[in-house]
């Protein structure tokens, strides 16, 4: 379910697995490996869940910064965790 009361999406486990594996391959192609830190700056959408699960799948640590935070807050969190990639 999204931020709005009527905003929802349905997906099967098979479809979710396929999308997570696809995005995990994208992360690997960008040089992300086990133990790397990744920041995710997205609203509450399906792609946020896919990005989180893809990070977990390859062993990368992820930090979610929800889209309501300011650019300064995002910058501080990126620097604090020493992330190697930002997903928006």
C-alpha positions in Angstrom: 0.0 0.0 0.0 1.2 3.5 -0.8 0.9 6.8 0.9 -2.6 7.5 -0.3 -5.5 5.5 1.1 -6.6 4.0 -2.3 -3.1 3.6 -3.6 -2.1 -0.1 -3.8 -0.5 -2.6 -6.1 -0.8 -6.4 -6.2 2.1 -8.6 -7.3 2.8 -12.3 -7.1 5.8 -13.8 -5.3 7.1 -15.0 -8.6 6.8 -11.5 -10.2 8.5 -10.0 -7.1 11.3 -12.5 -7.2 11.9 -11.8 -10.9 12.0 -8.0 -10.4 14.3 -8.4 -7.3 16.7 -10.6 -9.3 16.7 -8.1 -12.2 17.5 -5.2 -9.9 20.1 -7.2 -8.0 21.9 -7.7 -11.4 21.7 -3.9 -12.0 23.3 -3.3 -8.7 26.1 -5.8 -9.4 26.7 -4.2 -12.8 27.1 -0.8 -11.0 29.9 -2.4 -8.8 27.8 -3.0 -5.6 29.0 -6.0 -3.7 28.5 -7.7 -0.4 29.1 -5.3 2.5 28.7 -2.2 0.4 26.3 0.5 1.7 23.5 1.8 -0.4 21.1 4.6 0.3 17.6 4.5 -1.1 15.7 7.8 -1.4 12.2 7.0 -2.7 8.5 7.4 -1.8 6.4 4.4 -0.6 6.2 2.6 -4.0 6.7 -1.0 -5.1 10.2 -0.1 -6.5 11.3 0.8 -2.9 10.6 -2.7 -1.7 12.3 -4.2 -4.8 15.4 -2.1 -4.2 15.5 -3.1 -0.5 15.2 -6.8 -1.3 17.7 -6.6 -4.1 20.3 -5.1 -1.7 19.6 -7.9 0.8 19.9 -10.5 -2.0 23.5 -9.5 -2.8 24.5 -8.7 0.8 24.6 -5.0 0.5 23.5 -2.9 3.5 20.8 -0.4 2.7 19.6 2.8 4.4 16.1 4.1 3.5 15.6 7.8 3.5 12.0 8.6 2.7 11.2 11.1 0.0 9.8 13.7 2.5 13.3 14.5 3.9 15.2 17.5 2.7 18.3 17.5 0.6 20.4 18.4 3.6 19.1 15.5 5.6 19.7 13.2 2.7 23.3 14.5 2.4 24.0 14.0 6.1 22.7 10.4 6.0 24.8 9.6 2.9 27.9 10.9 4.5 27.2 9.3 7.9 26.8 5.8 6.4 29.5 6.2 3.7 27.2 4.8 1.0 28.7 3.9 -2.4 25.4 4.3 -4.3 22.2 6.3 -4.1 19.0 4.9 -5.5 16.3 7.5 -6.3 
